[in-house]
């Protein structure tokens, strides 16, 4: 099951509950919905206002009426694009720092808190030594895990969290390897368009590796400076909070056709009765299928299922 503090796309718990209720409840009055959700009316109203602001709902037609929910598929993509834009803005300064690594190498002096490591072999060795020094926690952004001793870290009791770009999971062997590490204790999440690579050890030292497309003379930055480090660790936490957890569900690989059809109906914002009619089954049967789909995706709500599916590429982009 997904943790209660689910924040994949930046919604607070009350906002997510309100959005789910707009999709499933038949009431049209704010007061009645507040009673059903057991929320103070002012808290519900604030959540509804934020849903309208996020683009997950249209403004209500009259005072006291509920806003009309947007179709989950388009709403989820809107939030994903907004979060991606925020992350890219936060990483822009880091990218400029990376591009200037060679110039920095000549200007930096011992004690500056920044070390420039040049050459693929040297970078790999520096990363190995850095990970070997870990005592409490290692966090990783968008870096292949096959060349890192993740199992050794986990065996030593070091907490390891990793966010991988969704494109890295396109190969089945990578997915299987990642699943095996998750079974051993790795905490892994996936996100589209991870803005930068990063390895941080015990929140004291951070390595910014070069891009995979860089040549053999590529440079990496090892940063101990507290000022820079205070920006890098929050960047990881921001990406982590918006990413989709792995290992919470049982559904791996391509989504079967019946589940894909059901998911597309949910993403279109159809209610249970309409879904049952489209599938040609009783509404209770449709609800059981929806429950099984949510369980297979490791999702607690339809919105979370849509987010999982969108991030995994199961819902076609508009």
PyMOL commands that set and color helices and strands:
alter all, ss='L'
color gray80, all
select helices_A, chain A and resi 13-24+30-37+41-54+72-99+101-107+120-132+150-155+166-169+172-184+226-242+257-267+272-279+283-297+302-311
alter helices_A, ss='H'
color red, helices_A
select strands_A, chain A and resi 57-58+68-69+114-118+137-141+159-165+187-191+198-201+205-208+219-223+244-245
alter strands_A, ss='S'
color yellow, strands_A
deselect
rebuild
show_as cartoon
